[in-house]
Amino acid sequence: MINKVVSGAEEAIQDISDGTTIMLGGFGLCGIPENCINALVEKNVKDLTCISNNAGVDDFGIGLMLKKRQVKKMISSYVGENAEFERQLLSGELEVDLIPQGTLATRCLAAGYGMPAIFTPAGVGTEVAEGKEIRNFNGKDYLMEYAFDADFAIVKAWRGDTAGNLIFRSTSRNFNPVMAMAGKITIAEVEELVEAGELDPDYIHTPGIYVHRIFQGKDYEKRIEQRTLRKKND
């Protein structure tokens, strides 16, 4: 599919409808697709299945969608900073799959590589393995996990070009590159959008072949989830 530059988040997510499965890049509040999340909140789509390392916080990131009851199911590895998530989970309002972080990343990779499943030792002998196939390789048990099947992947990059090539900056690289490979349709919002050919090929993390829509975002808050500072005399 030819990469398409769109005007903004509203146009990028216009065909995301109720019941959609979405991957959302980011780790904590670092590198999250803020503009697209805000547009999804404004659009008020419902019954979403969200695949994300975390669930944001109460008033930012995916937490905004949880607050409006837009999310039916969360597939995540860490959810400890969101009180509303906890409340919905304990009350039975929200379906949750908690997945080891490495397994989450590798299931994204498998989807991007076109692999149907992976085998991992993580989770063997725990609740994670209940009802799943176990195989033994060289005397060690491995749990079979299916690759993710996401309608959309929404990622946030530092720089991108009109051909869809993406560069992520520092920690914001996190889950964004593996999720960019894995969605049937990948939407990228970037801080800086340049013409094709302006990015150094040696620094591109995600080739444009994976990206279907791209736009230059705006008004990024870039919040820090937990700020820890050393005391002056330490």
Order of alpha helices (4+ residues) and beta strands (2+ residues): beta-alpha-beta-alpha-beta-alpha-beta-alpha-beta-alpha-beta-beta-beta-beta-beta-alpha-beta-beta
